[in-house]
Amino acid sequence: MCIRDRYEDVIHKGPVWSYQTRGLAPEDMTISPAVGQAVEAGTNAVFTANGVNVETWTWYKEGDPTPLSDGAEYSINGNELTILNIDIDDEGYYYCVGSNSSSPGETDQTASARLLLRRLMGSWKLDYTLADSVASEWPGAAAYAGTMDDPNYAEGIDGGAIDILTTSAPYRYVMVPDTEDVYGFYPMGITVSAWIKTTETGWGAIASKALRGETQQGWVMEHNGNTIYMTFRGGGSANVNGGVADGQWHLVAGTYDPVTGITSVYASYEDEYGVNRIASAQSGVNRNFTFADQPLRFGIETNDEDSDVNVYEGLIDEVRIYTYAMDISEIAQDLFLPIYGGSVCAKPGYDDRYDLNDDCKTDIGDLAVLAGAWLSDGLFEGL
């Protein structure tokens, strides 16, 4: 038998069998939910720690060396931390340190888990500037302006837009510095949206935080001709044909819902009758997301050789990123109508079996269609 230290594991060696006893020091600390969580402002959020040989659980918020304590902001019940009445100042990373009286001076700690509000995370209106205007909607939110060599602006869907002139290298695109960690929350849920105007028939990345190649990391919202994709590199994608390569403005959006494991993609278009519609599609993706240590980019992706790929050609306007998956009703009401106005057919839960004239509503017009065909038939009867 060999004893390495009073508080370390004990190794028992014999002529036939050997075994190792567990030590007294805290170990195997974990936190749940490990990927973090995004919650509504004014509600509570709960993190739970677990571990072996832990008597005392001490909670911290990254950046503050003082342990958290019970009070107006926090409720602590051993291995459970509740952050109360959350506002934007509570956003950040939380972790727990475990200790016990049998191993003085020895501790173990969990990984850090992130807390965010369900909110708009970034907003680049691209109105002849690359500024992030998120603080105008969420006071106190950190803003991250984009950069671009000699940006070229054009008339957009609402104000200005950025013109990604990338027909040949060196490619020109928007990069948002210092966002490698800030926008790494996508396993908790995400919505990415933009308005685009293009005639490009090939592939082009509209917005990305990805590293493609053998590593296959991160996400990209992209198009291939008329089809929009929301792709999680190494995880899967959803796509929908929205006819977006017609040289007209289209709202495009992609989401991931961590509860269902579903990614969804949306594209607005005008049908042959002049009705605005939002096409959508969904697909399951695996949850083994790999973090892409890359900044946000608009108009391009980067591969693992640090070269530019998946280049977009056309106009991009009104890029917005949220910390949760919006549904089609929110896509219509919060992203399409405030910019385009009028009305849009998105059919969230709408039963269209009786929409006989395909105008996205069931009314007297459909009765007129039915009345016009009343008692007509196509039956042929034998003798």
C-alpha positions as CSV (number, residue, x, y, z in Angstrom):
1,M,0.0,0.0,0.0
2,C,1.2,3.5,-0.9
3,I,-0.2,6.6,0.7
4,R,0.6,9.7,-1.3
5,D,-1.0,12.3,1.0
6,R,-3.4,12.4,3.9
7,Y,-6.1,13.9,1.8
8,E,-5.3,12.4,-1.6
9,D,-6.6,9.1,-2.9
10,V,-5.1,5.9,-1.4
11,I,-3.8,3.3,-3.8
12,H,-4.0,-0.3,-2.7
13,K,-1.7,-2.7,-4.5
14,G,-1.8,-6.5,-4.1
15,P,-0.3,-9.5,-5.9
16,V,-3.5,-10.1,-7.9
17,W,-5.9,-7.1,-7.4
18,S,-5.3,-3.4,-6.9
19,Y,-7.8,-0.7,-6.2
20,Q,-7.9,3.0,-5.4
21,T,-10.1,4.6,-2.7
22,R,-11.7,8.0,-3.2
23,G,-10.1,10.9,-1.4
24,L,-11.7,13.4,0.9
25,A,-11.1,16.5,-1.2
26,P,-14.1,18.0,-3.2
27,E,-14.2,16.8,-6.8
28,D,-16.4,16.3,-9.8
29,M,-18.1,19.7,-9.5
30,T,-20.8,20.4,-12.2
31,I,-23.4,23.1,-12.8
32,S,-26.8,22.9,-14.4
33,P,-27.9,24.2,-16.8
34,A,-24.4,23.9,-18.1
35,V,-25.0,25.7,-21.4
36,G,-26.6,28.7,-19.4
37,Q,-30.0,30.2,-19.8
38,A,-31.9,33.2,-21.2
39,V,-34.9,34.4,-19.1
40,E,-37.4,37.1,-19.1
41,A,-36.6,40.4,-17.3
42,G,-38.1,40.6,-13.9
43,T,-38.3,36.8,-13.4
44,N,-35.9,34.5,-11.4
45,A,-33.2,32.1,-12.7
46,V,-31.9,29.0,-10.9
47,F,-28.5,27.4,-11.1
48,T,-27.8,24.1,-9.3
49,A,-24.3,22.7,-8.5
50,N,-23.4,19.1,-7.8
51,G,-20.2,17.4,-6.6
52,V,-18.5,14.8,-4.5
53,N,-17.3,15.4,-0.9
54,V,-18.8,18.9,-0.8
55,E,-20.1,20.3,2.5
56,T,-20.0,24.0,1.7
57,W,-21.2,25.5,-1.5
58,T,-20.0,29.1,-2.2
59,W,-21.4,30.9,-5.2
60,Y,-19.7,33.6,-7.3
61,K,-20.3,35.8,-10.3
62,E,-17.3,36.1,-12.6
63,G,-15.5,39.4,-12.1
64,D,-16.4,39.8,-8.4
65,P,-14.2,38.0,-5.9
66,T,-16.8,38.5,-3.1
67,P,-19.1,35.5,-2.6
68,L,-22.8,36.0,-3.3
69,S,-25.1,36.1,-0.3
70,D,-28.8,35.9,0.6
71,G,-30.6,39.1,0.1
72,A,-32.6,41.2,-2.3
73,E,-30.6,40.0,-5.3
74,Y,-29.9,36.3,-4.5
75,S,-31.5,33.4,-2.6
76,I,-28.9,30.7,-1.8
77,N,-29.9,27.3,-0.5
78,G,-26.8,25.2,-0.4
79,N,-26.0,24.0,-3.9
80,E,-28.9,26.0,-5.4
81,L,-28.5,29.7,-6.4
82,T,-31.6,31.7,-7.4
83,I,-31.0,35.1,-9.0
84,L,-34.0,37.3,-8.2
85,N,-35.9,39.8,-10.3
86,I,-33.4,39.7,-13.0
87,D,-32.4,42.8,-14.9
88,I,-29.6,43.5,-17.4
89,D,-27.0,44.1,-14.6
90,D,-27.5,40.4,-13.6
91,E,-26.2,39.1,-17.0
92,G,-22.9,37.3,-16.7
93,Y,-21.3,34.1,-15.7
94,Y,-21.9,32.2,-12.4
95,Y,-20.0,29.4,-10.8
96,C,-19.8,27.5,-7.5
97,V,-16.8,26.5,-5.3
98,G,-17.1,23.4,-3.2
99,S,-15.2,22.7,0.1
100,N,-15.4,20.6,3.2
101,S,-13.9,20.5,6.8
102,S,-12.0,17.3,6.2
103,S,-9.8,18.8,3.5
104,P,-9.0,22.3,4.6
105,G,-7.6,24.5,1.9
106,E,-8.7,22.1,-0.9
107,T,-11.6,23.1,-3.2
108,D,-13.1,22.3,-6.5
109,Q,-15.3,24.5,-8.6
110,T,-17.8,24.2,-11.4
111,A,-17.5,25.6,-14.9
112,S,-19.1,28.9,-15.3
113,A,-22.7,29.1,-16.7
114,R,-24.0,32.1,-18.5
115,L,-27.1,34.1,-17.7
116,L,-28.8,36.4,-20.2
117,L,-32.1,38.1,-20.6
118,R,-34.4,37.1,-23.4
119,R,-33.7,40.2,-25.4
120,L,-32.3,41.8,-28.5
121,M,-28.6,41.3,-28.3
122,G,-27.4,43.3,-31.2
123,S,-28.9,45.6,-33.9
124,W,-27.0,47.0,-36.9
125,K,-29.3,49.2,-38.8
126,L,-26.5,50.0,-41.4
127,D,-27.9,53.4,-42.0
128,Y,-24.6,54.8,-43.4
129,T,-22.9,53.6,-40.3
130,L,-21.7,50.3,-38.8
131,A,-22.8,51.2,-35.3
132,D,-24.7,48.8,-33.0
133,S,-27.9,50.5,-31.9
134,V,-29.0,47.9,-29.3
135,A,-28.8,50.3,-26.4
136,S,-31.6,52.4,-27.9
137,E,-33.9,49.5,-27.3
138,W,-32.2,47.9,-24.2
139,P,-30.6,50.7,-22.1
140,G,-27.4,49.4,-20.5
141,A,-26.8,46.8,-23.1
142,A,-23.2,46.6,-24.4
143,A,-22.9,47.6,-28.1
144,Y,-20.4,46.3,-30.6
145,A,-19.8,48.4,-33.8
146,G,-18.8,46.7,-37.0
147,T,-15.7,47.5,-39.0
148,M,-15.1,47.4,-42.8
149,D,-12.4,48.6,-45.2
150,D,-13.9,51.5,-47.1
151,P,-17.6,50.7,-46.5
152,N,-19.9,51.2,-49.5
153,Y,-23.5,52.2,-48.6
154,A,-26.6,52.2,-50.8
155,E,-30.3,52.8,-50.3
156,G,-31.7,50.2,-48.1
157,I,-35.1,48.8,-47.1
158,D,-35.2,51.4,-44.3
159,G,-32.6,54.1,-44.6
160,G,-29.2,52.9,-45.8
161,A,-27.7,49.5,-46.3
162,I,-24.3,48.0,-46.7
163,D,-23.3,46.9,-50.2
164,I,-21.1,43.9,-50.1
165,L,-19.0,44.2,-53.3
166,T,-17.2,40.9,-53.3
167,T,-16.8,39.8,-56.8
168,S,-13.1,39.2,-56.4
169,A,-10.4,39.1,-53.7
170,P,-9.6,40.9,-51.5
171,Y,-13.1,40.5,-50.3
172,R,-14.8,43.3,-48.3
173,Y,-17.2,42.5,-45.6
174,V,-18.3,43.6,-42.1
175,M,-16.5,42.2,-39.1
176,V,-17.7,42.9,-35.5
177,P,-14.6,42.9,-33.3
178,D,-14.5,41.5,-29.7
179,T,-17.6,39.3,-30.2
180,E,-16.0,35.9,-30.0
181,D,-17.3,35.2,-26.5
182,V,-20.2,37.7,-26.4
183,Y,-22.1,35.9,-29.2
184,G,-21.2,32.4,-28.2
185,F,-24.6,31.8,-26.5
186,Y,-26.3,30.1,-29.4
187,P,-26.7,26.7,-27.6
188,M,-29.1,28.6,-25.3
189,G,-31.2,29.7,-28.2
190,I,-30.8,32.3,-30.9
191,T,-32.6,34.3,-33.7
192,V,-30.6,35.9,-36.5
193,S,-32.4,38.2,-39.0
194,A,-31.6,40.5,-41.9
195,W,-33.0,42.1,-44.9
196,I,-31.2,41.2,-48.1
197,K,-31.3,42.2,-51.8
198,T,-29.3,40.0,-54.2
199,T,-29.3,38.4,-57.6
200,E,-26.5,36.0,-56.8
201,T,-27.3,32.4,-57.8
202,G,-24.6,30.7,-55.8
203,W,-23.7,30.5,-52.1
204,G,-23.3,33.5,-49.9
205,A,-23.0,34.0,-46.1
206,I,-25.3,36.7,-44.9
207,A,-24.3,36.6,-41.2
208,S,-22.0,34.1,-39.5
209,K,-20.0,33.2,-36.4
210,A,-18.4,30.1,-37.9
211,L,-15.2,28.3,-38.7
212,R,-15.8,25.9,-41.5
213,G,-13.5,23.1,-42.8
214,E,-12.4,20.0,-40.9
215,T,-13.4,21.6,-37.6
216,Q,-17.0,22.6,-38.6
217,Q,-17.7,25.1,-35.8
218,G,-20.4,27.7,-35.2
219,W,-23.4,28.9,-37.2
220,V,-24.1,30.7,-40.5
221,M,-27.2,32.1,-42.1
222,E,-26.6,31.8,-45.8
223,H,-28.3,31.5,-49.2
224,N,-27.8,29.4,-52.2
225,G,-29.6,31.2,-55.0
226,N,-33.3,31.4,-54.0
227,T,-32.9,29.2,-50.9
228,I,-32.1,30.4,-47.4
229,Y,-30.3,28.2,-44.9
230,M,-29.7,28.4,-41.2
231,T,-26.8,26.1,-40.7
232,F,-25.0,24.9,-37.5
233,R,-21.6,23.7,-38.7
234,G,-21.4,20.0,-37.7
235,G,-24.9,20.1,-36.3
236,G,-27.3,20.3,-39.3
237,S,-29.5,22.9,-41.0
238,A,-32.9,23.9,-42.2
239,N,-33.7,25.6,-45.5
240,V,-36.6,27.2,-47.4
241,N,-37.0,28.5,-50.9
242,G,-38.1,32.1,-50.6
243,G,-37.2,33.2,-54.1
244,V,-34.6,35.6,-52.6
245,A,-32.3,36.0,-55.6
246,D,-34.8,38.1,-57.6
247,G,-33.2,41.5,-56.9
248,Q,-36.0,42.5,-54.4
249,W,-35.9,43.0,-50.7
250,H,-36.6,40.0,-48.5
251,L,-36.6,39.5,-44.8
252,V,-34.6,36.3,-43.8
253,A,-34.3,34.8,-40.4
254,G,-32.9,31.7,-38.7
255,T,-33.5,30.4,-35.2
256,Y,-32.5,27.6,-32.8
257,D,-34.8,26.4,-30.0
258,P,-32.8,24.5,-27.3
259,V,-36.0,23.0,-25.8
260,T,-37.1,21.2,-28.9
261,G,-33.7,21.0,-30.6
262,I,-35.3,22.5,-33.7
263,T,-33.7,25.0,-36.1
264,S,-36.1,27.1,-38.2
265,V,-35.6,29.3,-41.2
266,Y,-37.9,32.0,-42.7
267,A,-38.0,34.1,-45.8
268,S,-40.5,36.7,-46.9
269,Y,-41.7,37.0,-50.5
270,E,-44.6,38.5,-52.5
271,D,-46.8,36.0,-54.3
272,E,-48.4,36.2,-57.7
273,Y,-51.4,38.0,-56.3
274,G,-49.3,40.7,-54.5
275,V,-49.8,39.1,-51.0
276,N,-46.8,39.3,-48.7
277,R,-46.0,35.9,-47.2
278,I,-43.4,34.3,-45.0
279,A,-42.2,30.9,-46.0
280,S,-40.8,28.7,-43.3
281,A,-39.2,25.3,-42.7
282,Q,-37.9,23.4,-39.6
283,S,-35.4,20.6,-39.0
284,G,-33.9,18.9,-36.0
285,V,-30.2,19.4,-35.3
286,N,-27.9,17.6,-32.9
287,R,-27.1,19.5,-29.7
288,N,-23.3,18.8,-29.8
289,F,-22.5,22.4,-30.8
290,T,-18.9,23.3,-31.0
291,F,-17.9,26.8,-30.1
292,A,-16.4,28.9,-32.9
293,D,-13.8,31.3,-31.6
294,Q,-14.7,33.7,-34.3
295,P,-16.2,37.2,-34.4
296,L,-19.5,38.0,-36.0
297,R,-19.2,38.7,-39.7
298,F,-21.7,40.0,-42.3
299,G,-21.2,38.9,-45.9
300,I,-18.7,36.2,-45.5
301,E,-17.4,33.1,-43.6
302,T,-13.9,32.0,-42.6
303,N,-12.4,28.6,-42.9
304,D,-9.8,26.8,-40.8
305,E,-7.0,28.1,-43.0
306,D,-8.1,31.7,-42.1
307,S,-9.1,32.4,-45.6
308,D,-12.4,33.9,-46.8
309,V,-15.1,31.6,-48.1
310,N,-18.8,31.6,-48.8
311,V,-18.8,35.2,-50.1
312,Y,-22.1,37.1,-50.3
313,E,-22.8,39.5,-53.2
314,G,-25.6,42.2,-52.7
315,L,-27.1,44.4,-50.1
316,I,-27.6,43.7,-46.4
317,D,-29.7,45.8,-44.1
318,E,-31.2,45.7,-40.6
319,V,-29.2,42.8,-39.0
320,R,-30.6,41.8,-35.6
321,I,-29.7,39.0,-33.2
322,Y,-31.8,37.8,-30.2
323,T,-30.9,35.5,-27.3
324,Y,-33.9,33.2,-28.0
325,A,-35.8,31.5,-30.8
326,M,-38.6,33.7,-32.1
327,D,-41.7,32.0,-33.5
328,I,-43.3,32.8,-36.9
329,S,-45.8,35.2,-35.2
330,E,-42.9,37.2,-33.7
331,I,-41.0,37.1,-37.0
332,A,-44.0,38.7,-38.7
333,Q,-44.9,41.2,-36.0
334,D,-41.5,42.3,-34.7
335,L,-39.3,41.9,-37.8
336,F,-41.4,42.2,-41.0
337,L,-44.2,44.7,-40.2
338,P,-42.1,47.4,-38.5
339,I,-40.0,47.7,-41.6
340,Y,-42.2,46.8,-44.5
341,G,-45.6,47.8,-43.2
342,G,-48.9,46.6,-44.7
343,S,-49.7,43.0,-43.9
344,V,-48.1,39.7,-44.2
345,C,-49.4,36.1,-44.3
346,A,-47.4,34.0,-41.9
347,K,-50.2,31.4,-40.9
348,P,-49.1,30.7,-37.3
349,G,-51.6,28.0,-36.4
350,Y,-54.0,29.2,-39.0
351,D,-56.3,26.5,-40.4
352,D,-56.3,27.3,-44.2
353,R,-58.5,24.4,-45.3
354,Y,-61.3,26.9,-46.0
355,D,-59.2,29.7,-47.4
356,L,-60.5,29.0,-50.9
357,N,-59.2,32.1,-52.6
358,D,-55.8,31.8,-50.9
359,D,-55.8,35.3,-49.3
360,C,-54.7,34.2,-45.9
361,K,-58.1,34.7,-44.3
362,T,-61.4,32.9,-44.1
363,D,-64.3,35.3,-44.9
364,I,-67.1,36.2,-47.2
365,G,-64.8,35.9,-50.2
366,D,-64.4,32.2,-49.5
367,L,-68.1,31.8,-49.3
368,A,-68.4,33.4,-52.7
369,V,-66.0,30.9,-54.1
370,L,-68.0,28.1,-52.6
371,A,-71.3,29.5,-53.8
372,G,-70.0,29.9,-57.3
373,A,-69.1,26.2,-57.3
374,W,-72.3,25.1,-55.5
375,L,-73.9,21.9,-56.8
376,S,-71.3,21.5,-59.5
377,D,-69.7,18.0,-59.7
378,G,-67.6,15.8,-61.8
379,L,-69.4,12.6,-61.3
380,F,-70.1,10.2,-64.2
381,E,-72.5,7.3,-63.5
382,G,-73.0,4.1,-65.3
383,L,-76.4,2.7,-66.5
